[in-house]
Amino acid sequence: MAGYSGPVPLVEAIRVGIVAEMQGTRLLDAQCNTGGLVDPAFGYRVPLEVARDKGLIDPRVAGLLNPQTSEQKAYTDPNTGKNCTYDEMMQKCTKRNNVLLLPIDDRNPQIQTHQMIFN
């Protein structure tokens, strides 16, 4: 894309239509829930408010990512196939060596491998 010698920031890809807004918004929401939006200039994560103040995200897209989006059931539980909020998924995690892991029952016939990857 013109003006970029490397990867295109997700917000810019959404703005110009490279990434569909619905899918891009889900990815940005996941970034917000897991530490903040990635600052493309430095590669570290910043809170939504900081990204908005720095002009990394326009007000329209920021409105799509308001804090209430964490209450949306945008995540699929691989064990049940049901939609969950980020907080519900985090509650299902167990901690091992100070890392949160989501236990997955690979014997569960409810979900097939291809569904877990692309839902």
N, C-alpha and C positions, 0 to 999 in steps of 0.2 A: 504494500500500500504506500502511496506517495507520502513522504515525510517521515517514514519509519524505516530504519535500517535493520531492525530486529523484530521481535514479537510486537504485535499491536496490542495496546492495553484493552482489556475486555470492555470497558466503558466506551471507548472509541469504536470498537468493533460493533457494539450494539447501535451506537449513534449512526454509523454509516451503513448499517444493514448487513454486515458480514455475519453477525450472529443474530438470530431471531430474538426479539425482546423478551419473550416469555422464557426461553432457555437461558439467556444471558442474565435475566433477573434472578433466576434460581441459583445460578453460579455465584452471582454477587451476594445473594443472601447467604449462601454457604460460606463465602469468605467472611462476611460480617459475623456470622455465628462462630467462626473458628479463629478469631483473632483480629479481624478488621480487613478492610480493603487493601489490596496490594498497591503501594505507591510505585508506579512504573519507573520513576527516576532513580529510586534507591533500592527497590526490591523488598522493603520491609512493610509490615502491616500497620495501618493507622485506623483509628475508630472512624465511624461514619461521619461524625461531626467534623473531625479534622479533615477528612477527605473533602467534605463539602466546603469548608473554610479555605482550603488550599486550591479549590477549583478543579480537583481531580474528578469530580462527579457533578453533573448538572442537577439543578433543583428538581427537574421532572423525574429523573431516575432515582434521586435521593428519596423522593416521595414514595416511590415504589418499594423502597427498602426501609421504611420506617420501622421502629422497634416492634410494632405489632406483627410484623411478618414472622417473627420467631414463634408466634402463636399459631401460624398456619401449619397445617399438616402436610409439609412439603417433602418429607422423608419417608421412604418405604422400609418397613421392618422386614429384613430378609427372612425372618423366621415365620412370620404370619402373613406377609403380603399386604398388611394394613398400613395406611398412611399414619404417620406420627409427627409430632412436633420435634424440634431439635432437643428440647428439654426431656421429652419422653425417651428419645433415643439415648441420651446421655445417662438417664437413670437406669437403663438396661445394661450399661457397661460395667465391667469389673476392672479393678486396678491390679496390674501386675508390673512389678519393677517401676512403679510410679508412672505407668502409661495406661491410659484407659483403652480397654479392648471391648468390642462388641461381640459377645458369644454368638456363634452361628451354628445352628443345628443342621448339619449337612444331611441328616437323615429325613428332614422335613420335606414331604412331597409337594407342599403348597407352592413353593417357589422353585423355578428352574434357574439354572445358572445364567442364561441369557437375560432373564427378567431382573435378576439382582444387579446386573451391570448397567442396564439401560433405563431402569425406572427412575 
